[in-house]
Amino acid sequence: MKNLFIDSFLLVLKLACYIIPLMIILEFSKENDHIESISNSIYKVLKKYGYSKAAVFPLLIGVLFGITYGSGVIVQSNKEGRLEGEDKRLLSDFLNICHAIPEDTLLFATLNTPNFMVVSLFFICIALPRLLLAFIANKYLPDSNKIDSNSYAPFK
């Protein structure tokens, strides 16, 4: 029983060593507009998959810093009227499945899981098919056949 408490405490310390610096980096990046400049670069790639320029910043935040903070950015962007219906659907679909890649990778690292394997599984099993489907839908489906996500409940 004593080992259980000691091991649990050590795991909490390991997690704190990963999460606290991550939150510091987040605040620093927010204050210095680093994430905004990165999202401008990423937009060049993501526009092929149907993402608008306004959707790239919330997507980047969600992928890097998790669904909780990412969803707050999405809700705020929606309130400001920057997100279209398709943007909301793309963001929700992608971030529900594939969020907080660095955070999850670090959490799995505390369990001695190879980081390369975790990140590879994210992209091969989750991100790549979703991006491929978005690319195919935006390239080959007429606009009238695309899903109207203005009625998507979380963003009403």
Backbone as CSV, one residue per row, in Angstrom:
resi,resn,N_x,N_y,N_z,CA_x,CA_y,CA_z,C_x,C_y,C_z
1,MET,0.826,-1.191,0.000,0.000,0.000,0.000,0.876,1.262,0.000
2,LYS,1.984,1.178,0.707,2.888,2.318,0.773,3.468,2.621,-0.608
3,ASN,3.830,1.587,-1.361,4.362,1.777,-2.709,3.328,2.419,-3.633
4,LEU,2.068,2.081,-3.455,1.011,2.656,-4.271,0.964,4.178,-4.097
5,PHE,1.019,4.650,-2.874,0.992,6.098,-2.626,2.258,6.787,-3.130
6,ILE,3.387,6.152,-2.928,4.650,6.737,-3.385,4.671,6.807,-4.910
7,ASP,4.279,5.698,-5.568,4.255,5.693,-7.032,3.249,6.696,-7.585
8,SER,2.095,6.807,-6.947,1.085,7.784,-7.381,1.610,9.205,-7.229
9,PHE,2.255,9.475,-6.128,2.812,10.803,-5.898,3.894,11.129,-6.927
10,LEU,4.749,10.149,-7.225,5.796,10.363,-8.226,5.203,10.596,-9.614
11,LEU,4.125,9.902,-9.944,3.457,10.117,-11.220,2.868,11.520,-11.303
12,VAL,2.277,11.979,-10.225,1.734,13.345,-10.194,2.864,14.363,-10.366
13,LEU,3.993,14.138,-9.748,5.137,15.039,-9.917,5.632,15.047,-11.360
14,LYS,5.697,13.856,-11.985,6.107,13.791,-13.391,5.142,14.578,-14.271
15,LEU,3.855,14.382,-14.036,2.849,15.092,-14.829,2.980,16.604,-14.639
16,ALA,3.211,17.025,-13.406,3.372,18.456,-13.137,4.603,19.001,-13.859
17,CYS,5.654,18.204,-13.944,6.864,18.639,-14.651,6.614,18.844,-16.138
18,TYR,5.638,18.142,-16.701,5.301,18.316,-18.112,4.261,19.414,-18.313
19,ILE,3.247,19.426,-17.493,2.101,20.318,-17.729,2.409,21.761,-17.362
20,ILE,3.093,22.000,-16.272,3.384,23.380,-15.854,4.231,24.119,-16.896
21,PRO,5.325,23.535,-17.394,6.060,24.242,-18.454,5.220,24.450,-19.724
22,LEU,4.364,23.491,-20.038,3.494,23.630,-21.204,2.565,24.830,-21.047
23,MET,2.024,25.026,-19.871,1.139,26.169,-19.629,1.926,27.485,-19.660
24,ILE,3.155,27.469,-19.199,3.993,28.668,-19.267,4.287,29.024,-20.723
25,ILE,4.596,28.008,-21.523,4.839,28.231,-22.959,3.586,28.793,-23.628
26,LEU,2.432,28.264,-23.251,1.167,28.756,-23.805,0.982,30.235,-23.518
27,GLU,1.170,30.628,-22.293,0.988,32.038,-21.925,2.011,32.933,-22.635
28,PHE,3.239,32.469,-22.713,4.274,33.232,-23.406,3.920,33.384,-24.882
29,SER,3.486,32.293,-25.509,3.122,32.321,-26.928,1.936,33.233,-27.182
30,LYS,0.984,33.218,-26.267,-0.193,34.084,-26.395,0.202,35.556,-26.341
31,GLU,1.048,35.887,-25.409,1.445,37.286,-25.229,2.287,37.809,-26.385
32,ASN,3.085,36.960,-27.003,4.004,37.401,-28.047,3.544,37.072,-29.470
33,ASP,2.308,36.623,-29.636,1.702,36.339,-30.944,2.482,35.317,-31.774
34,HIS,3.192,34.401,-31.108,3.911,33.365,-31.837,2.940,32.400,-32.515
35,ILE,1.878,32.055,-31.817,0.923,31.096,-32.371,0.209,31.703,-33.571
36,GLU,-0.071,32.979,-33.537,-0.725,33.646,-34.671,0.163,33.579,-35.919
37,SER,1.445,33.801,-35.755,2.335,33.738,-36.920,2.481,32.308,-37.434
38,ILE,2.483,31.337,-36.539,2.543,29.935,-36.958,1.270,29.553,-37.701
39,SER,0.128,30.024,-37.211,-1.136,29.674,-37.863,-1.221,30.270,-39.265
40,ASN,-0.624,31.416,-39.489,-0.593,31.987,-40.843,0.183,31.084,-41.793
41,SER,1.258,30.481,-41.314,2.043,29.558,-42.141,1.276,28.263,-42.411
42,ILE,0.598,27.770,-41.404,-0.128,26.510,-41.533,-1.341,26.660,-42.446
43,TYR,-1.902,27.851,-42.522,-3.083,28.078,-43.362,-2.819,27.702,-44.820
44,LYS,-1.614,27.921,-45.275,-1.279,27.601,-46.673,-1.532,26.128,-46.979
45,VAL,-1.316,25.257,-45.999,-1.551,23.824,-46.188,-3.019,23.472,-45.937
46,LEU,-3.594,24.008,-44.876,-4.934,23.606,-44.472,-6.052,24.148,-45.359
47,LYS,-5.783,25.165,-46.156,-6.846,25.673,-47.027,-7.243,24.627,-48.060
48,LYS,-6.345,23.698,-48.395,-6.672,22.607,-49.315,-7.712,21.670,-48.721
49,TYR,-7.813,21.644,-47.405,-8.729,20.740,-46.721,-10.023,21.430,-46.303
50,GLY,-10.236,22.636,-46.758,-11.491,23.324,-46.493,-11.483,24.256,-45.301
51,TYR,-10.354,24.414,-44.643,-10.297,25.306,-43.482,-10.134,26.750,-43.948
52,SER,-10.866,27.635,-43.309,-10.686,29.054,-43.611,-9.543,29.587,-42.750
53,LYS,-9.105,30.783,-43.035,-8.014,31.387,-42.259,-8.421,31.571,-40.795
54,ALA,-9.699,31.890,-40.574,-10.182,32.089,-39.206,-10.208,30.791,-38.405
55,ALA,-10.304,29.639,-39.066,-10.387,28.357,-38.369,-9.021,27.796,-37.993
56,VAL,-7.970,28.287,-38.595,-6.642,27.711,-38.369,-6.148,27.999,-36.949
57,PHE,-6.352,29.215,-36.470,-5.883,29.557,-35.123,-6.556,28.693,-34.052
58,PRO,-7.895,28.555,-34.037,-8.498,27.662,-33.037,-8.053,26.208,-33.188
59,LEU,-7.849,25.761,-34.422,-7.381,24.394,-34.640,-5.987,24.210,-34.049
60,LEU,-5.116,25.143,-34.307,-3.754,25.066,-33.788,-3.748,25.075,-32.261
61,ILE,-4.540,25.925,-31.664,-4.627,25.978,-30.198,-5.136,24.650,-29.650
62,GLY,-6.172,24.097,-30.273,-6.726,22.830,-29.808,-5.754,21.685,-29.930
63,VAL,-5.019,21.640,-31.033,-4.056,20.556,-31.229,-2.887,20.685,-30.259
64,LEU,-2.404,21.890,-30.074,-1.234,22.079,-29.221,-1.552,22.065,-27.732
65,PHE,-2.668,22.676,-27.340,-2.889,22.895,-25.911,-4.118,22.213,-25.337
66,GLY,-4.827,21.451,-26.153,-5.909,20.648,-25.601,-7.293,21.137,-25.959
67,ILE,-8.232,20.273,-25.720,-9.612,20.526,-26.117,-10.265,21.596,-25.245
68,THR,-9.917,21.677,-23.993,-10.558,22.652,-23.117,-10.221,24.075,-23.548
69,TYR,-8.953,24.357,-23.690,-8.555,25.697,-24.120,-8.950,25.930,-25.573
70,GLY,-8.803,24.896,-26.416,-9.166,25.017,-27.825,-10.637,25.305,-28.016
71,SER,-11.487,24.646,-27.224,-12.920,24.893,-27.359,-13.272,26.307,-26.914
72,GLY,-12.571,26.829,-25.927,-12.795,28.215,-25.523,-12.470,29.191,-26.639
73,VAL,-11.396,28.913,-27.363,-11.018,29.754,-28.498,-12.041,29.624,-29.620
74,ILE,-12.544,28.407,-29.845,-13.562,28.199,-30.878,-14.840,28.950,-30.526
75,VAL,-15.288,28.845,-29.300,-16.510,29.538,-28.875,-16.341,31.045,-29.007
76,GLN,-15.195,31.560,-28.605,-14.946,33.001,-28.716,-14.915,33.441,-30.178
77,SER,-14.265,32.663,-31.030,-14.226,32.995,-32.461,-15.618,32.953,-33.067
78,ASN,-16.435,32.017,-32.612,-17.807,31.923,-33.102,-18.637,33.119,-32.653
79,LYS,-18.475,33.531,-31.402,-19.201,34.703,-30.894,-18.826,35.960,-31.668
80,GLU,-17.579,36.041,-32.072,-17.124,37.202,-32.833,-17.528,37.115,-34.295
81,GLY,-18.132,35.980,-34.706,-18.615,35.822,-36.067,-17.540,35.508,-37.089
82,ARG,-16.405,35.022,-36.643,-15.310,34.735,-37.567,-15.396,33.349,-38.190
83,LEU,-16.190,32.440,-37.613,-16.266,31.071,-38.107,-17.553,30.844,-38.891
84,GLU,-17.405,30.241,-40.061,-18.555,29.833,-40.870,-19.027,28.465,-40.395
85,GLY,-20.167,28.014,-40.902,-20.717,26.722,-40.509,-19.791,25.561,-40.782
86,GLU,-19.170,25.547,-41.956,-18.260,24.461,-42.315,-17.024,24.474,-41.415
87,ASP,-16.545,25.664,-41.050,-15.398,25.762,-40.140,-15.715,25.109,-38.801
88,LYS,-16.908,25.352,-38.303,-17.303,24.787,-37.007,-17.316,23.268,-37.066
89,ARG,-17.845,22.727,-38.140,-17.912,21.276,-38.269,-16.511,20.677,-38.392
90,LEU,-15.684,21.271,-39.237,-14.318,20.759,-39.411,-13.542,20.808,-38.099
91,LEU,-13.648,21.925,-37.395,-12.941,22.058,-36.119,-13.447,21.045,-35.104
92,SER,-14.746,20.917,-34.997,-15.313,19.985,-34.015,-14.932,18.552,-34.327
93,ASP,-15.080,18.173,-35.591,-14.751,16.801,-35.967,-13.291,16.483,-35.681
94,PHE,-12.408,17.371,-36.081,-10.984,17.102,-35.930,-10.556,17.138,-34.468
95,LEU,-10.967,18.165,-33.743,-10.502,18.313,-32.366,-11.145,17.320,-31.396
96,ASN,-12.342,16.839,-31.715,-12.932,15.820,-30.847,-12.087,14.564,-30.836
97,ILE,-11.458,14.269,-31.950,-10.669,13.043,-32.062,-9.194,13.298,-31.759
98,CYS,-8.654,14.372,-32.272,-7.207,14.572,-32.270,-6.857,15.903,-31.621
99,HIS,-6.838,15.945,-30.322,-6.506,17.176,-29.621,-5.325,16.942,-28.675
100,ALA,-4.647,17.993,-28.374,-3.549,17.977,-27.394,-2.478,16.946,-27.718
101,ILE,-2.008,16.954,-28.940,-0.994,15.971,-29.339,0.264,16.072,-28.470
102,PRO,0.844,17.259,-28.262,2.034,17.308,-27.393,1.728,16.894,-25.956
103,GLU,0.583,17.342,-25.449,0.227,17.020,-24.067,0.018,15.517,-23.892
104,ASP,-0.737,14.906,-24.795,-0.970,13.467,-24.698,0.324,12.677,-24.865
105,THR,1.168,13.127,-25.761,2.445,12.450,-25.959,3.277,12.489,-24.682
106,LEU,3.300,13.638,-24.027,4.051,13.750,-22.774,3.424,12.907,-21.665
107,LEU,2.095,12.849,-21.651,1.443,12.020,-20.638,1.769,10.544,-20.845
108,PHE,1.761,10.098,-22.102,2.133,8.718,-22.376,3.615,8.477,-22.096
109,ALA,4.432,9.497,-22.231,5.860,9.346,-21.944,6.088,9.033,-20.472
110,THR,5.228,9.542,-19.595,5.374,9.220,-18.173,5.138,7.738,-17.917
111,LEU,4.454,7.075,-18.849,4.223,5.634,-18.733,5.219,4.834,-19.565
112,ASN,6.283,5.511,-20.003,7.361,4.909,-20.792,6.893,4.368,-22.142
113,THR,5.929,5.037,-22.750,5.483,4.699,-24.100,6.347,5.481,-25.080
114,PRO,6.811,4.853,-26.152,7.645,5.577,-27.116,6.872,6.738,-27.758
115,ASN,7.439,7.933,-27.687,6.776,9.130,-28.219,6.477,9.013,-29.700
116,PHE,7.397,8.456,-30.447,7.197,8.322,-31.886,5.954,7.491,-32.183
117,MET,5.735,6.446,-31.407,4.580,5.581,-31.611,3.278,6.338,-31.344
118,VAL,3.235,7.123,-30.289,2.026,7.865,-29.944,1.690,8.881,-31.025
119,VAL,2.664,9.667,-31.432,2.420,10.690,-32.453,2.067,10.038,-33.790
120,SER,2.743,8.956,-34.127,2.438,8.247,-35.373,1.002,7.742,-35.378
121,LEU,0.568,7.189,-34.260,-0.804,6.691,-34.186,-1.816,7.825,-34.318
122,PHE,-1.513,8.982,-33.727,-2.401,10.139,-33.883,-2.598,10.462,-35.355
123,PHE,-1.506,10.565,-36.076,-1.608,11.004,-37.461,-2.083,9.907,-38.404
124,ILE,-1.626,8.692,-38.220,-2.001,7.618,-39.134,-3.460,7.207,-38.945
125,CYS,-3.875,7.041,-37.726,-5.217,6.515,-37.466,-6.293,7.593,-37.355
126,ILE,-5.924,8.802,-37.022,-6.942,9.801,-36.733,-6.837,11.003,-37.659
127,ALA,-5.738,11.679,-37.635,-5.625,12.942,-38.362,-5.593,12.746,-39.863
128,LEU,-4.817,11.818,-40.334,-4.669,11.630,-41.775,-5.977,11.252,-42.468
129,PRO,-6.740,10.256,-41.968,-8.026,9.967,-42.626,-8.990,11.140,-42.604
130,ARG,-9.028,11.878,-41.491,-9.951,13.016,-41.398,-9.563,14.100,-42.404
131,LEU,-8.295,14.393,-42.498,-7.850,15.398,-43.457,-8.074,14.927,-44.892
132,LEU,-7.874,13.639,-45.133,-8.099,13.095,-46.464,-9.574,13.191,-46.855
133,LEU,-10.470,12.844,-45.942,-11.903,12.960,-46.223,-12.316,14.407,-46.474
134,ALA,-11.768,15.328,-45.695,-12.086,16.748,-45.912,-11.592,17.203,-47.275
135,PHE,-10.410,16.762,-47.654,-9.863,17.128,-48.959,-10.750,16.599,-50.078
136,ILE,-11.135,15.331,-49.994,-11.974,14.721,-51.030,-13.331,15.421,-51.098
137,ALA,-13.944,15.673,-49.937,-15.254,16.321,-49.916,-15.196,17.721,-50.505
138,ASN,-14.175,18.483,-50.162,-14.077,19.858,-50.654,-13.690,19.924,-52.123
139,LYS,-13.004,18.906,-52.611,-12.576,18.925,-54.010,-13.643,18.383,-54.950
140,TYR,-14.335,17.324,-54.529,-15.198,16.620,-55.465,-16.702,16.777,-55.227
141,LEU,-17.118,17.172,-54.043,-18.546,17.350,-53.811,-18.971,18.758,-54.178
142,PRO,-20.104,18.902,-54.855,-20.597,20.252,-55.109,-21.017,20.890,-53.792
143,ASP,-21.019,22.203,-53.762,-21.342,22.925,-52.522,-22.703,22.535,-51.963
144,SER,-23.635,22.184,-52.806,-24.970,21.847,-52.323,-24.997,20.533,-51.551
145,ASN,-23.991,19.663,-51.740,-23.951,18.380,-51.046,-23.141,18.428,-49.753
146,LYS,-22.517,19.528,-49.458,-21.742,19.626,-48.227,-22.683,19.751,-47.038
147,ILE,-22.225,19.286,-45.920,-23.054,19.302,-44.725,-23.212,20.734,-44.239
148,ASP,-24.450,21.122,-43.990,-24.704,22.433,-43.424,-24.573,22.318,-41.920
149,SER,-23.530,22.866,-41.371,-23.302,22.710,-39.938,-23.742,23.928,-39.150
150,ASN,-24.537,24.805,-39.745,-25.075,25.921,-38.969,-26.020,25.427,-37.894
151,SER,-26.551,24.222,-38.064,-27.466,23.655,-37.077,-26.728,22.751,-36.084
152,TYR,-25.415,22.773,-36.116,-24.630,21.916,-35.238,-24.781,22.408,-33.805
153,ALA,-25.344,21.593,-32.934,-25.819,22.009,-31.622,-24.792,22.731,-30.739
154,PRO,-23.536,22.275,-30.616,-22.647,22.951,-29.679,-22.349,24.411,-30.021
155,PHE,-22.630,24.819,-31.240,-22.266,26.180,-31.626,-23.456,27.058,-31.956
156,LYS,-24.649,26.694,-31.511,-25.827,27.522,-31.776,-25.766,28.800,-31.006
